[in-house]
Every structure is written in structure tokens, then in C-alpha cells.
Amino acid sequence: MTGRVDGRVDGKVALVTGAASGIGHATARALGREGARVYVTDINIDAGRAVADEIGGTFIHLDVTDEAAWMDVMNAVGESETCLDILVNNAGISPHDSMEKFELDTWRHVHSVVSESVALGCKHGLGLLRQSEAGAIVNLSSIAGMIGSSNYASYGAAKAGVRNMTKSVAMLCAERGYPVRANSVHPGSIDTPILDADKKKYGERAITAREKVIPLGRLGQAHEVANAILFLASDEASFITGTELIVDGGFTAR
Ligand SMILES: NC(=O)c1ccc[n+]([C@@H]2O[C@H](COP(=O)([O-])OP(=O)(O)OC[C@H]3O[C@@H](n4cnc5c(N)ncnc54)[C@H](O)[C@@H]3O)[C@@H](O)[C@H]2O)c1
């Protein structure tokens, strides 16, 4: 069940990063279904184009770690649109490492893709978002950004950064009177291709071990996170800014 069609973001202009796969794909689909014009961005050109074709959106190649590319993308959107209403900073990677065994290069790369990218998106998105009547930034963090994890050290640290910078951009917009809200979403274990490396390494155990510790007894689905993102991006969340929405089947409620 992916939800009814109610025009919840009718006429809005949305940009989703990492929209070629998983949660980003489901989010682009949900926003498109609910009436937004969606800019689908990713480094994966073929899959990104396929998503844009599927939802009637526009594909733009964007490596979220590249500041100049962010400026180009916002200029391109600004040539066709008067504003940007919704920015979903979703692109990410999640390699394993630990605080006793991490490679500094990998640590920096993870921070670049997971955290600096979101900072760049907020920085370069704000110009067009400020032109919106009711703008919204939704940043994908993770429960790994809220609780410790022995095998996601760099990822958890980067996602914690996303959680905090979301509050910083929310406060900036509120204090300056920009019509832009900003919130973070914190998924638990969601069944998307990001888990493929674990599945390859550990087989079915990668899933059953996760399911055992989730109170709802299963992994989440991408559309269940997309529904949370859609809510925060829509005007239904008009008095919600600087907060965090956990979508984890109860994992962190224990
Ligand atoms: N799936 C989960 O269990 C889970 C849990 C918590 C948080 N998240 C977060 O949700 C977001 C989406 O993850 P997903 O599970 O859909 O993963 P996914 O692997 O299915 O999708 C990630 C997308 O990001 C893109 N991407 C990677 N590096 C990029 C770059 N430099 N520039 C642009 N695009 C890039 C990939 O091409 C891919 O399309 C990520 O930020 C992830 O950390 C996922």
C-alpha cells in the first residue's frame, strides 16, 4: 500500500537527491503521485532517468559531493522554475567500519557523501527555497545518527552531523523569516539496495538478525519512509521545523 492520491504537494517543485534507488526512488514517486514536479537527481544516470520517466519527472545528474555541480543544478532548476518548494537530501552510502579500525580516507569519503553533501544542498538550495511560499527541506539522517553502533562508526558520526545541521538550518530560516522549514528523518533498517552488501556477506542472516531486534518484527519498506518524508515536505507539517522523525519499527523505543 503506497497511499491515496490526494494532491498533498500539488503544484510544488521538488528536488530529490539519490532518487535512482530505494528511499529516494520511493520519495520521488510519492511526491510525483501527490502532484509535485520532481527533479530526480543521482550519480546513477540510467536508473535515475528510468525513475524520472516512470514518474514524469526530470532527471539531472548530480554528485552531491560536488559543490560546483550543486550550483549548476540549482541554476538549471531556476531557469525553468520560479522557486524550489521541497528539497530532499537523501543520497547516501553506509560502509562498515569501527572506531578501532577505520581508514581515514574512507572516514572522509563517508562524511563527504553523507554529511557535507547535505550542507551543500542546504546552502545552495536556500536561494530558490526562499522564493517559495512554503518551502521544506527534509534531510535523511538515520537512527545511527542518534545511537551508538560498533560497526557504523563513520556513518553514524556523519548522520549525527546531518541531524544537527538540520536544526541549524531550521533556526537560520526561522530567525531570518525565510518561509522554509527543515526536518530530519531517521530510518531504522529499511529493505533497500543499501543492504545488499550485508546480504551478500551474511546471506539471509543479515535480514533475520535485524528483524529479531525490531519490535514490529520486520524490516521497513522504502515507501514507509517516503510517507514520512512526504508528510514533512507537505503543508500538513506547517508548524513542524527543526525536529526529527524516527521511522524504525520501534527499534529505538526499547
Ligand atoms: N536503507 C536503510 O536501512 C537506511 C537506514 C537509515 C538511513 N538510510 C538513509 O536513507 C538514504 C537512502 O538510502 P537507501 O537505503 O535508499 O539506499 P540506496 O543505496 O538504495 O540509494 C542510495 C542512492 O544514493 C545514490 N548516491 C550515492 N552516492 C551518491 C553521490 N555521491 N551523489 C549522488 N547520489 C549518490 C545512489 O546512486 C543511490 O541511488 C541514505 O541517506 C541512507 O543513509 C537508509
The ligand as a Gaussian input file, in Angstrom:
#p B3LYP/6-31G(d) Opt

LIG

0 1
 N       18.017000       1.542000       3.979000
 C       18.260000       1.748000       5.266000
 O       18.212000       0.817000       6.083000
 C       18.563000       3.149000       5.770000
 C       18.565000       3.367000       7.158000
 C       18.848000       4.638000       7.627000
 C       19.109000       5.682000       6.763000
 N       19.120000       5.437000       5.411000
 C       19.455000       6.557000       4.554000
 O       18.483000       6.724000       3.549000
 C       19.092000       7.303000       2.377000
 C       18.721000       6.477000       1.165000
 O       19.259000       5.168000       1.329000
 P       18.680000       3.880000       0.581000
 O       18.508000       2.843000       1.615000
 O       17.557000       4.244000      -0.291000
 O       19.980000       3.473000      -0.276000
 P       20.177000       3.104000      -1.826000
 O       21.538000       2.551000      -1.917000
 O       19.034000       2.285000      -2.320000
 O       20.094000       4.523000      -2.538000
 C       21.106000       5.499000      -2.376000
 C       21.161000       6.342000      -3.629000
 O       22.154000       7.363000      -3.426000
 C       22.908000       7.489000      -4.614000
 N       24.212000       8.062000      -4.347000
 C       25.266000       7.506000      -3.694000
 N       26.306000       8.348000      -3.689000
 C       25.900000       9.473000      -4.343000
 C       26.521000      10.713000      -4.668000
 N       27.804000      10.973000      -4.338000
 N       25.795000      11.650000      -5.327000
 C       24.518000      11.395000      -5.670000
 N       23.875000      10.251000      -5.419000
 C       24.567000       9.291000      -4.753000
 C       22.999000       6.069000      -5.182000
 O       23.323000       6.057000      -6.565000
 C       21.597000       5.545000      -4.881000
 O       20.718000       5.809000      -5.961000
 C       20.601000       7.347000       2.665000
 O       20.948000       8.641000       3.109000
 C       20.758000       6.332000       3.796000
 O       21.879000       6.576000       4.580000
 C       18.847000       4.201000       4.893000

